[in-house]
Amino acid sequence: MKTAAIIGGGVIGGGWAARFLLNGWDVRVFDPDPEAEAKLAPVLAQARRALPSLTDVALPPEGQLTFHDTMSEVVKGAVWVQESVPERLELKQKVYQTLQAAMDGDAILASSTSGFTPSQLQGCATRPEQIMVCHPFNPVYLMPLIEVVPSPVTDLALVEKAEGILRSLGHYPLRVRKEIDAHIADRFLEAVWREALWLVKDGVATTEEIDEAIRMGFGIRWAQMGLFDTYRTAGGDAGMRHFMAQFGPCLQSPWTKLMDVPEFTDELVDLIAGQSDAQSGHMTIAEMLKARDDNLVGMMRSLKANDWGAGAVMNAHEASLRAGTVLGAHADELEDVSTPIQTVRRAVPLDWTDYNGHMNEARYLQAFGDATDRFMAMIGCDADYIATGGSYFTAETHIRHVDEVHAGAVIDVRTQVLVGAGKKLHLFHEMYEGERLLATGEHFLLHVSLETRRPSDPSAAILTSLERIATAHSALTMPEGAGRAVGQRP
C-alpha cells in the first residue's frame, strides 16, 4: 500500500491528506496540535463531498488515515513526505533534520511553502538532493496545480518520480524552471493583491466591487484560457502580435502602483476587514467553503466536457483510473462474460440532484446512456469506428426508479444483453449502490449507416464480440422488470 506522511495538518496539510486518502493512499498525519484530528475532520468531509463529483469514474477505495505522536514514526516507510509547517525557515530546516533521520532515502520530501526556495530549505539538510518544493493551491483536494520547484542539487530522477505521483492523484505538476521567491503563481497574485489594496485605500473601489470585477469579467476568462491566450484572442485573427502593437504602448502609462505598497496601517486593515464583513459577513465560513467547492466542481466539469485546461487534467486522471479495469477493457479482453458486465462505476456529482436531494430524472438517463456508450465501445463501436460511418441509434428507452439516490453515492451499472444479433441491440441496465438496486434502464438500439441514415449491419468484428456476450447472457434469467410497460409493477 502506498503511504504518504503529512507533517502539519492545517488547511493545506489537511488538503494534501484528503487528496492522497481519497486516491487510495494510506495517510499518516503528524501535528503537535492536540485538536489536529478534530480540525482535519471538516476538511476531509468537504473533500469527500466534492472530489468524487469531479470524475465520471469512481475513485479507488479510500486509504487508512492515522495520527501519530512523533515525526520519526509518521515517516517510516512513507513514499511521500509533505511538509506544511508554518512559514519559518529555521523551523522547516529543523523539521527536515528530524525527518531525514527517520525516512527512506528514496522517498520524496516536498514542502508546501509559498515563500522559500528549495535551496533555502536544503541549508542544513542531511540529504539536500531529496528536498523539493511542491506548492499547492487551496483547496488542495480540488485544485489541479502544483508548482514543482527543484534546486540545482535536487535529484531530478526524484523530481520526475514526484511528478508522476502527482499526475496519478489528478494534479497538474508545473515544473518551475528557476528558483525564485514566491515561485510563479503567487508572484502574479501578489501583484494583483497590491493593486487591489491601493484601489481600496484610495477609495476607488470596495472589496466587493473588486471581487465583482474579477468574478463577472476576467476571472471567468482566466479560468479557462489563462492570461496570454486571452490576450491572443483579443488581437483578432492577427493574434498576439497585433494585440501587443495595439495595447503595448499602454504599458508606459502610469496606471498601476505595482512596485509600491501602501503602508499596512491599522486604518487600512480596519477598512478592508470592515468592507469584507459587509460583503460576505451574512455567510459562515463553512457556507462559503461549501459554495466555493460547488462552484469549482461545476466550472471544472464544464472544462472537462471540452477537454480543456483543468478539465483535460481530470480526463487524463479518469483514464488512469479506468486502466486495468473492466471499465477500460475491450470485450475480447474479458475472459468471463457470463454475468452482467460493469459499464459504469462513479460517484453521483453534486449537480445531479434536484430540490428533493435526489438524483433527477435526466441524470438517470445520462447514467444509463453512459453505460450504453461504454458497452458500445467495449464491443468495438467506438469513436474510430463511428468515424467510418456506422453507429447504434437508440430507438426506445424505459427507465424504472426503484430506490432513492443521493449526491456522493457510488453507483455501479451492470449491463445484460437481451438481444445482440444483426442490426439489433437490446440492453438491460441495473443501477446499484453496493447491492441495493436503485433503478433499471432498458434500451433498444439499431445499427445505422450514417451515410444513408437507415438500419444496416455492423462490422464483422463488432458482431463477433457482441454475439459472444449475447450467447453467454442468453443463459441468464430474464431480469425482473424487462419488457414492462410504464406503471406495471410486481
N, C-alpha and C positions, 0 to 999 in steps of 0.2 A: 504494500500500500504506500502511495506517495504521501509524504509528510511535510507540512510547512510549519515553521515556527514563527510566531508573531511576537515581536518584542515591543510592547506598548499597545494597549487595547483601547485607545481613544477612538475618535471618529474615523481617522484614516486607518489606523491599525485594525479597527473593527470592520471597516470596509474590505480590507485585504482578507481578513479572516473569512468573511462571508463569501467573497469571490472564490477562494480556494475550496471552502467547505461545500458550497453548492455545485462545484465541479468535481466532486467525488474525492477530494483530498482529505486526509486526516489533518486536523489543525490543533496545534498546541499554542497556548497563549501564556505569556508572562507579563504581568503588570503588577507593580507593588501596591497599587490602589486596592484596598480591601473591598471596594464597591465595583471592581472591574467587571466581574461577571454580570452583575445587575445592570451596569451601564452598557455592556455589549448586547444584552438581550434585545432591546428595541431596534438596534441596528440590524441584527440578524432577522428579526421579524419583518422589517421593511424589505430586506433583501429577499427573503423567502416569498414575499408577496409580489415583488416587482421583477426580479431577474428571470424567473421561468416564463414570464409573459413576453419576453423579447423573442423567444425562439419558437419555431414550429416543430421542434422535436424535443422530447423530454431530456432534461439534464440527467447526468448519472446519479445513482443513489448517493445521498448525502453522506459525507465522511463523518468521522467521530471528532467531536470538539472536547478538548480537555484544558484545564487550567493548572498551572504549575507554580511552585514556590521559588524556584531558582532558575536563572538563565542557563546554567550548566545542564540542568535536567531537561529544559524545554528544547534545546538544540541538538541533543544527542540523536544521531541518525537522521536528522532532517535533511531533505533535499534542498529546501529553500528556507532561508532565514531573512525575514523582513523586519528591519529596524524602523520604528516610528516613534522614537522618544522625542522629548522636547528639543527645540532648535537651539541647543547649546553645544558648541563644538567640543569643549573639554568633556562634557557628559557623553557624547557619542563616541569619542575616542576611547574613553574608559570602558564603555559598554563593549566595544569591539575587542578589546583585550580579553575581557571575560568570555565573550562568545567564541573567539578563535581558539581559546584554550580547550574548549569542550566540543566544538563542532567538527564535522568531517572536512578534510582539506579540499575535497572536490565539490563541496556544497556551495550554493550561491549565497553570498552575503550582500544584500541590497538595502539601500537606505531610501526612505520616502522623502528625504529632505528637499525643500524647495530653494534653500538659500546657500548650501555649501557645495563645493565641488568635490569630486571623489579624491583628488589629490590632497585636499584638506582633511578629509575623513581618514585617509590612509596614513596620516602623520606618525602615529605611534603603533601601527598595526604590526602584528607578527607576520602575517602574510598579506601585504598590501595588494598583491595581484588578485586576491579573492574579492575585493570590495569594489562595488559599483553603485551608482545612483539609479534607482528605478522610481521615478517621481510620478505618482498617480494624480488623478483628478477626482474630486468628490462629486457624487458618491462612487467610490471605487468599484462597488459591485455592479454598477451600470455603465459608467463612462469607459469607453474603449482605450483612450490614450494613456500610454505610459512612456515618459521620456527616459530612455536608457542612455546613461552617460558613463562611459569608461574614462579612466585617466590613461596617460601613456604607459603606465605599468600594469594596468588591468589585463588579465589573461583574456584574450579575445575569444578563445575557444569557450570559456565560461560565459562570456557575453552572448555568444551565439546560442549556447545552451539555454540561457535565461530567456532570450527572445523566443525560442521555440516553445518553452513552457508558457510564456505569456500568451502566445497565439492559441495554445491549447485551452487556455482559460477564457478565450473570447476577447482578449485585449489586442490593441494595436501598438506594438513597440516601435517607437520613433527614435532611431539612433541619432544622438546629438554629436555632430562632427567634432566640435571643440569644446573643451571645458569653458564655461562662462558662468558668472554669477547669475542665479535665478533661471538658468537654462534658456529655453525658448519661449514657451507659452506664458510663463509668469512675467517675463520681461515685457511682453506685449500687453498683458493685463495691467501691469504696473503703470504703463504709460497712459492707458485709458483711465485708470483709477485716479492718477494725479490730475488729469484734465477735469474729471468729474468733481474732484474736491474743489478746484478753482471755480467751476460753474456754480456750485452751491455757495461757496464762500462769498463770491461776488454778486450773489443774488440773481444770477441769470436763470437758474432753474432749481427746482426742488429735487430731492432724491426720487420722488415718484415720477416726475417729468422726465428725468434722465433714464430711469428704468423703462418708461413707456417708449422713449425714443429708440431704445435697444430692442424691446420686445416687439414693437409694431413695425420696425424697419429693418436695419441692417443685421440685427441678431438672427432673424429668420434666414436671411441670405447667407450669412456666415455659417450657419449650422449645416447647410447642405453644399456650399460651394467654397467656403473659405474666403480669404481676402483677395489674393491675386487673380483667381478665376472670376470673382465677382467684378473686379475692375476690367479684366479682359473682355467680358461681355459688354461692359459699359462703353467700350471702344467700337462697338458695332462689328461689321464684317472685317474692318481693318485691324481689329484686335487690340492687343496691349500697346503696340507702338503708337497707334492713333490716340488711345487714352492718355498715354504719357505726354504726347505732344499737346493735347488739349488742356490737361489738368496739371502737368508738371510745373508750370510757372506759379501755380497757386502755392506750391511748397515754399516759395520765397516770401509769402505774405506772413506777417506776424500774427497768425491766428492763435497759435497754441502757446502754452507755458510748460511744455513737457519737460524742459530741463530745469524748471524751477518748481519748488514745492511750497505750498502755503504753510505758514507756521502752524504747527499742530497744537493749538491752544485749547484750553478748556471750553472757550466760547465756540470754537469750530466743532469740537466733539459734541457739545450740547446741541448745537444747531442741527447737525446731521442726525444724531440719535433721536432728537425730537421729531424731525421730519420723517424718519424711518418708522417711528412709533405711529405717527398719524397715517402713514401709508399702509401699513400692514399689521398694526397692533391689534386689530379685531380678530386675528387668527393666532392660534397657538403655534409654536414651532413644530409640533407633531403634525398639525394640519398642513402647514406649509411644506413639510417634507413629503407628506403623502401626495399633495398636489404636484410637487416637483417631480417625484418618481413617475406619477401617472402621465404627466406631460412629456417627460423624457421617453418613456416607453412608446407613447403614441407617435412622437416625432421620429424616433429611431425605427419604428416598424414601417413608417412611410418610406424612409430612406431604404429600408430593407427590401421593400417591394420593387424598388427601382435599382437594386444592387448598387447603391451609391454611397460613398463616404462611409460613415459608421455602419450603414446597412450592409455594405459589402463585407465588412469585418464579421458581422453577425452571420451572414450567409456562409462564409468560409468556416466559421465555428460550427455551424449546423452540419456542414458536410463532414467535418471531422467526427462529430457525434454519431452520424449515420454510418460512417465507415466501419466495416466489420460486423454490422448487424443486418438483420433481415430487411430493415428499412432502406438499406443501401445496396441490396443484392439483386441480381437478375434471377429470374425463376430457375434457370438452368443451374444456378449455384446452390440451390436449396436441395438437400438430399431427401428430406421428408416433406411432402406436400399433402399428406393425408388428412390434415386438420386445417380449419380456417387459418388464413395467413395474416399475420400482423401487418397492417398497412399504415397505421398512424400510431404514434406514441408522443404525446405532447401535453403541456400544461395549458389549461384554459386561460387565455390572456385577460387582463383587466377590462379591455374594451369589448369583450364578447358578452357582457352581462347586461340585463335590462333593469327596469325600475323595480323589479321584484328581487333582484340579486341573482337571477337565474341566467344561464346561457340562453340567448334569444334564438328565435326560430331560424333566422338567416344563418347563424353560426353552426347549427346542426347540419344544415345543407352544406356549408363550407367544409366542415369536418368530413362529412361523407363524400363530398366532391373531391377533397384531397385524397381520401382513401381510394376512390376510383382512379384518380390520376396516378397514384402510386402503383396501383395494380397494373394499369396500362403500361407504365414504364417498365414494370417488372417483367412483363411478357414481351417487351421489345417495342411497344408503341410509345416511343419517347420523342423528344424534340427533333432528333435527327431523322427518325422515321417519318414524322409528320411533315417535315420539310420536303420529303419525296412525293407527297401528295395523297396520303391516306391517314385517316384517324377514326376514332369511335365518337359518335354523337349520341348524347343521352336522349332517349325518346320518352321515357316515363320514369317518375320518381315517387316513392311512397315512404314517408318518414313517420315513425311512431315514437312518441315521447313517453318513456316508461317511468323515469325517476328524475329527481332534481339534479342539476349540475351547477356548480358554483365556480367563481374565479379561483384559479390556483389548483383546481383538481387535475390530477394527472390522468388523462384518458387514453385508453387503448381502443383502436378499431380493428376488429378481426373480420376478415372477408372470406366468404364462401362463394364458390362458383356454382350457380344452379344450372346454367346453360352456358356452354362455351364451344360453339361449333359454327363453322361457316361464317356468315356475317353477324351472327347473334352473340351477345354477351349479356348474361343475366347475373347480376351480383347481389348478394345479401350481406350487408354490413351490420355488425353488432358493436355498440359502443359500451365500454366498461370503465368503471373506476375500481381497480382491484378486480374482484369477482362480482361486483354489483352492476347489473345490467341497467344502463341509462337510457338507451334509445336504439332503434334499428332503422336502417335505411335500405330500401330495395330499389335498385337501379336496373333498367333495361336499356341497353345500348345497341346501336347498329354501326357496323363499319361502313364508312362512306368515302367515296372518291372526292377529294377536294376540288378536282377539276370539273366533274360532272354534277357534283352535289347529290349524287344518288348512291344507294347502297351498293357495296362492292366487297369482294373477298379480300381479307387481309393477306399479308405476305405469308409464304410457307413457313418462315421461321416463327412468326407470331402464332400461327395456327398450331405448330408443333408444341410450343411452350404452353399455349392455352389449353390444348386438348389433354396434355399430360396432367394439368391441375384439375381440369373438369372431370376426367376419368377417376382420379383419386377422390374427388369430392362427391362423386355420384354414390359412393358407399355410405356417405353421411346421412343422418336423419334430416328430413326436411325441417328447417328451423321454424320454431313457433312464430307465427305472425306472417310468414311468407305468403304472398298472394292474397292477403286480406284487403278488402275494400275499406274506405275511410269509415271509422266508427265501429267496426267489428272488433270486439274484444272477447277474451275467453269467457 
